[in-house]
């Protein structure tokens, strides 16, 4: 099973590697994956998949006073149904994808992994759907985000949001837009912290099942696999 997650072969190849019929390899994978998922839950390595209240988030952080938020996107098979196909199409990536929100600490430990959304959803819309702005999620936290989360400082309670400064748009009055040295220094400081969530995302994508175009058809399996990969990443940091 771990070999499958790491290399993402076809079931023909998987069966050949482990001396069993492809159909048996297929059956065993879907029997064993839930066991691994529950093991990671029991070891408290699986990221939280849902927070119902800010108090639950605070308890999960265990005294950590800053988090980094980002979204990860991965290739997904093209559906034969037009409506489903459009739902998964990412204009940014120019292909069919699924996405998840990731909250990590500066230690690269993934605290929260959002549920899997289709590719047409915006990063910030996903965050607002899972952590509604009406509740005080980040009032006592330092939060580091990228430009995909513009508006977070207005929509959410709190005054410790660190977001890069956007370069001005080119216009007739400003034909050569650029950032000042002070603004570049701010962006550099933000990127030096934000890189830790990028490392965490890179860690879960050591498993090629999240890198190659996802081709499994089992319901909700695309959500289970990224949860397992994130749990294995957290496990690797802890042991």
C-alpha positions as CSV (number, residue, x, y, z in Angstrom):
1,X,0.0,0.0,0.0
2,X,2.8,2.4,0.9
3,X,4.5,1.5,-2.3
4,X,1.4,2.3,-4.2
5,X,1.1,5.8,-2.6
6,X,4.8,6.5,-3.2
7,X,5.0,5.4,-6.8
8,X,1.3,5.3,-8.0
9,X,1.6,2.4,-10.4
10,X,-1.3,0.8,-12.3
11,X,-2.9,-2.1,-10.6
12,X,-1.3,-4.4,-13.2
13,X,2.2,-3.2,-12.1
14,X,1.3,-3.3,-8.4
15,X,0.1,-6.9,-8.7
16,X,3.2,-7.9,-10.6
17,X,5.4,-6.3,-7.9
18,X,3.7,-8.2,-5.1
19,X,2.9,-11.4,-6.9
20,X,-0.9,-11.2,-7.0
21,X,-3.6,-10.6,-9.5
22,X,-4.4,-6.9,-10.4
23,X,-7.9,-7.4,-9.0
24,X,-6.5,-8.6,-5.7
25,X,-4.1,-5.7,-5.5
26,X,-7.1,-3.4,-6.2
27,X,-9.1,-5.1,-3.4
28,X,-6.3,-5.0,-0.9
29,X,-5.6,-1.3,-1.4
30,X,-9.1,-0.2,-0.6
31,X,-9.3,-2.6,2.4
32,X,-6.0,-1.4,3.9
33,X,-6.1,2.4,3.2
34,X,-8.8,3.0,5.9
35,X,-6.7,1.1,8.4
36,X,-3.8,3.3,7.7
37,X,-6.0,6.4,8.0
38,X,-7.3,5.3,11.4
39,X,-3.8,4.4,12.6
40,X,-2.7,8.0,11.8
41,X,-5.7,9.3,13.7
42,X,-4.9,7.2,16.7
43,X,-1.3,8.3,16.7
44,X,-2.5,12.0,16.4
45,X,-0.5,12.4,13.2
46,X,-3.5,13.0,10.9
47,X,-4.2,16.8,10.5
48,X,-7.6,18.0,11.7
49,X,-10.0,17.9,8.8
50,X,-12.6,20.2,10.4
51,X,-12.9,22.8,13.2
52,X,-16.4,23.6,14.5
53,X,-15.3,26.3,16.8
54,X,-12.3,28.6,17.3
55,X,-11.7,26.9,20.6
56,X,-11.1,23.6,18.8
57,X,-8.4,25.3,16.6
58,X,-6.8,26.9,19.6
59,X,-6.7,23.5,21.4
60,X,-5.1,21.9,18.3
61,X,-2.4,24.5,18.2
62,X,-1.4,23.7,21.8
63,X,0.1,27.1,22.5
64,X,1.5,27.9,19.0
65,X,0.8,31.5,18.3
66,X,1.3,31.7,14.6
67,X,0.1,29.7,11.5
68,X,0.7,29.7,7.8
69,X,-2.1,29.3,5.4
70,X,-1.9,28.1,1.8
71,X,-3.7,25.9,-0.7
72,X,-2.4,22.9,-2.6
73,X,-3.7,21.9,-6.0
74,X,-3.2,18.6,-7.9
75,X,-4.2,17.1,-11.3
76,X,-7.5,15.3,-11.6
77,X,-9.0,13.1,-14.3
78,X,-11.2,14.8,-16.9
79,X,-14.8,13.8,-16.4
80,X,-17.0,12.7,-19.3
81,X,-19.8,14.8,-17.8
82,X,-19.7,18.4,-19.0
83,X,-20.9,19.9,-15.8
84,X,-18.5,17.9,-13.7
85,X,-15.7,18.7,-16.1
86,X,-16.3,22.4,-15.8
87,X,-16.5,22.1,-12.0
88,X,-13.0,20.6,-11.9
89,X,-11.4,22.9,-14.5
90,X,-8.9,25.3,-13.0
91,X,-8.4,28.5,-15.1
92,X,-5.2,29.2,-13.3
93,X,-3.7,25.7,-14.0
94,X,-5.4,25.3,-17.4
95,X,-6.3,21.7,-16.4
96,X,-8.7,19.7,-14.2
97,X,-7.7,19.8,-10.6
98,X,-8.8,19.4,-7.0
99,X,-7.6,21.6,-4.1
100,X,-7.2,21.6,-0.3
101,X,-6.5,24.3,2.2
102,X,-3.4,23.7,4.4
103,X,-2.6,25.3,7.8
104,X,0.9,24.6,9.1
105,X,3.1,25.8,11.9
106,X,6.6,27.2,11.3
107,X,7.9,23.7,12.2
108,X,6.2,22.5,9.0
109,X,3.7,20.4,11.0
110,X,0.3,20.4,9.3
111,X,-2.4,21.3,11.8
112,X,-5.4,21.5,9.5
113,X,-6.0,20.0,6.1
114,X,-9.3,21.2,4.5
115,X,-11.6,18.9,2.6
116,X,-11.1,18.4,-1.1
117,X,-12.7,21.1,-3.4
118,X,-13.0,21.1,-7.1
119,X,-10.4,23.1,-9.1
120,X,-12.6,26.0,-10.0
121,X,-12.9,27.1,-6.4
122,X,-10.7,30.1,-5.2
123,X,-8.2,29.6,-2.4
124,X,-9.8,32.3,-0.2
125,X,-13.4,31.0,-0.9
126,X,-12.3,27.6,0.4
127,X,-10.9,29.1,3.6
128,X,-14.1,31.1,4.2
129,X,-16.3,28.0,3.6
130,X,-14.4,25.9,6.2
131,X,-13.5,28.7,8.7
132,X,-16.4,31.2,8.4
133,X,-15.4,34.8,9.0
134,X,-18.3,35.3,11.4
135,X,-16.3,33.4,14.1
136,X,-13.1,34.7,15.7
137,X,-10.6,32.1,14.4
138,X,-7.4,34.2,14.3
139,X,-8.0,36.9,16.9
140,X,-4.9,35.8,18.9
141,X,-2.8,34.4,16.1
142,X,-0.2,35.7,13.8
143,X,-1.3,34.6,10.3
144,X,0.9,34.4,7.3
145,X,-0.7,34.2,3.8
146,X,0.0,34.9,0.2
147,X,-1.8,37.2,-2.2
148,X,-4.5,34.6,-2.9
149,X,-6.0,35.7,0.5
150,X,-6.4,39.4,-0.1
151,X,-9.2,40.7,2.1
152,X,-8.5,38.4,5.0
153,X,-7.6,41.3,7.2
154,X,-10.9,42.9,6.6
155,X,-13.1,39.8,6.7
156,X,-11.6,38.2,9.8
157,X,-11.2,39.5,13.3
158,X,-7.6,40.1,14.3
159,X,-4.8,42.5,13.5
160,X,-1.8,40.2,12.9
161,X,-2.2,39.2,9.3
162,X,1.0,39.2,7.3
163,X,0.4,39.4,3.5
164,X,2.7,40.4,0.7
165,X,2.4,43.8,-0.9
166,X,1.1,43.6,-4.4
167,X,3.0,45.3,-7.2
168,X,1.0,48.2,-8.6
169,X,-0.6,47.7,-12.0
170,X,0.8,49.4,-15.1
171,X,-1.2,52.4,-16.2
172,X,-0.8,55.6,-18.2
173,X,0.0,57.5,-15.0
174,X,2.3,54.8,-13.8
175,X,4.0,53.2,-16.9
176,X,6.8,51.6,-14.9
177,X,5.3,50.2,-11.6
178,X,7.6,48.8,-9.0
179,X,7.8,48.2,-5.3
180,X,9.9,50.4,-3.1
181,X,12.9,48.9,-1.3
182,X,10.9,48.9,2.0
183,X,8.0,47.1,0.3
184,X,10.4,44.5,-1.1
185,X,11.9,44.0,2.4
186,X,8.3,43.3,3.7
187,X,7.6,40.8,1.0
188,X,10.9,39.1,1.6
189,X,10.2,38.8,5.3
190,X,6.8,37.3,4.6
191,X,8.2,34.8,2.1
192,X,10.9,33.7,4.6
193,X,8.1,32.5,6.9
194,X,5.7,31.3,4.2
195,X,8.3,29.0,2.8
196,X,7.6,26.6,5.7
197,X,4.1,25.8,4.5
198,X,5.5,25.3,1.0
199,X,8.0,22.8,2.4
200,X,5.1,21.0,4.2
201,X,3.1,20.8,1.0
202,X,6.2,19.6,-0.8
203,X,6.5,16.9,1.9
204,X,3.1,15.5,1.3
205,X,3.7,15.5,-2.4
206,X,6.6,13.2,-2.0
207,X,3.9,10.6,-2.6
208,X,3.3,10.5,-6.3
209,X,-0.3,9.7,-5.9
210,X,-0.6,13.5,-5.3
211,X,1.6,14.4,-8.2
212,X,0.4,12.4,-11.2
213,X,-3.1,12.9,-12.6
214,X,-5.5,11.2,-10.1
215,X,-7.2,8.3,-11.9
216,X,-9.0,6.4,-9.0
217,X,-12.7,6.3,-9.1
218,X,-13.6,5.2,-5.6
219,X,-15.8,7.8,-3.9
220,X,-14.0,10.2,-1.7
221,X,-10.7,8.4,-2.2
222,X,-9.1,11.6,-3.5
223,X,-9.8,13.2,-0.1
224,X,-8.6,10.2,1.9
225,X,-5.2,9.9,0.1
226,X,-4.2,13.5,0.7
227,X,-5.1,13.1,4.4
228,X,-3.0,9.9,4.6
229,X,-0.1,11.6,2.9
230,X,-0.3,14.6,5.2
231,X,-0.4,12.2,8.2
232,X,2.6,10.4,7.0
233,X,4.4,13.7,6.6
234,X,3.6,14.7,10.1
235,X,4.7,11.2,11.3
236,X,8.1,11.7,9.6
237,X,8.6,15.0,11.4
238,X,7.8,13.4,14.8
239,X,9.7,10.2,14.7
